[in-house]
Each structure stands twice: as C-alpha cells, then as structure tokens.
Amino acid sequence: MIENPFESGHIKNYLLLYASIVVIMILFFIASTLFLDIEQYETKEFNTEVNQTQLDLQTEQTNTTLKEEKHTKYKLLDTNLSY
C-alpha cells in the first residue's frame, strides 16, 4: 500500500528534489549566458542616388507603354452599364 508522503516525512525528499532541479536549471541558464558569443556585424550602406541613365531608362519605358496604350485595337467603355 502507498503511504502518504506528508505523514511519513518523505515530503522533504520531494522538496529537495524540486529545489535541486531548479538550481540545476538556473546554473545551466547562467552558463549559457556566460559562454554566449555575440558577433558584431558591420553595417552595410547602399548607394541611394539614382543615376541619370536609370532615369532615362525609366522615362523611355513609361513613354513606350503610353504609346502602346494609345494604339490598342479595342476600346473599352468609359462607363459601367447597369441594368
């Protein structure tokens, strides 16, 4: 038959086991933070200035798309017809 741990005095053993597990967890946490190496990375800076050739290419692309839109074969209706 199982004895009640509160009556037989085994509760001290359970509390000691719990306390030892907590102490071991705290020691592992301290050891992991002590040996943790924090690497320093150098920051990278990107060139944010836009070249004139890039601007020319963008304007040419927009001009060609506007020309293509003007010369479409089919024309869409300007308004929505609802019945």
C-alpha positions as CSV (number, residue, x, y, z in Angstrom):
1,M,0.0,0.0,0.0
2,I,1.2,3.5,-0.8
3,E,2.0,5.7,2.2
4,N,1.0,9.3,2.4
5,P,4.3,11.4,1.9
6,F,3.0,14.1,4.2
7,E,2.7,11.7,7.1
8,S,5.8,9.6,6.5
9,G,8.2,12.5,6.2
10,H,9.1,11.9,2.5
11,I,7.9,15.4,1.6
12,K,11.3,16.7,2.5
13,N,12.9,14.5,-0.2
14,Y,10.4,15.7,-2.8
15,L,11.1,19.4,-1.9
16,L,14.9,18.7,-2.1
17,L,14.4,17.1,-5.5
18,Y,12.4,20.0,-6.8
19,A,14.9,22.6,-5.4
20,S,17.8,20.7,-6.9
21,I,16.2,20.7,-10.3
22,V,15.5,24.4,-10.1
23,V,19.1,25.1,-9.0
24,I,20.4,23.0,-12.0
25,M,18.2,24.9,-14.4
26,I,19.5,28.2,-13.0
27,L,23.1,27.0,-13.4
28,F,22.5,26.0,-17.0
29,F,21.0,29.4,-17.7
30,I,23.9,31.2,-16.2
31,A,26.4,29.0,-18.0
32,S,24.7,29.5,-21.4
33,T,24.7,33.3,-21.0
34,L,28.3,33.4,-19.9
35,F,29.6,31.4,-22.9
36,L,27.3,33.1,-25.4
37,D,29.4,34.9,-28.0
38,I,27.7,38.0,-29.5
39,E,29.0,38.6,-33.0
40,Q,29.4,42.1,-34.3
41,Y,28.4,42.7,-37.9
42,E,29.5,45.7,-39.8
43,T,26.6,47.7,-41.2
44,K,26.3,47.9,-45.0
45,E,25.4,51.1,-46.7
46,F,23.8,51.1,-50.1
47,N,24.0,53.8,-52.7
48,T,20.7,55.6,-52.8
49,E,21.5,58.1,-55.5
50,V,19.8,57.4,-58.9
51,N,22.0,57.5,-61.9
52,Q,20.9,59.6,-64.9
53,T,21.0,56.5,-67.2
54,Q,18.5,54.8,-64.9
55,L,16.2,57.8,-65.0
56,D,16.4,57.8,-68.8
57,L,15.5,54.2,-69.0
58,Q,12.5,54.7,-66.7
59,T,11.2,57.5,-68.8
60,E,11.7,55.6,-72.0
61,Q,9.8,52.6,-70.6
62,T,6.9,54.8,-69.5
63,N,6.8,56.6,-72.8
64,T,6.7,53.3,-74.7
65,T,3.9,51.9,-72.5
66,L,1.9,55.1,-73.1
67,K,2.3,54.8,-76.8
68,E,1.2,51.2,-76.7
69,E,-1.9,52.1,-74.7
70,K,-2.9,54.7,-77.2
71,H,-2.8,52.3,-80.2
72,T,-4.9,49.5,-78.9
73,K,-7.1,47.6,-81.3
74,Y,-10.2,47.6,-78.9
75,K,-11.6,50.4,-76.9
76,L,-13.2,49.8,-73.5
77,L,-16.3,51.6,-72.4
78,D,-15.8,54.6,-70.2
79,T,-18.8,53.9,-68.0
80,N,-20.3,50.8,-66.5
81,L,-23.8,50.0,-67.8
82,S,-26.1,48.6,-65.1
83,Y,-29.5,47.1,-65.8
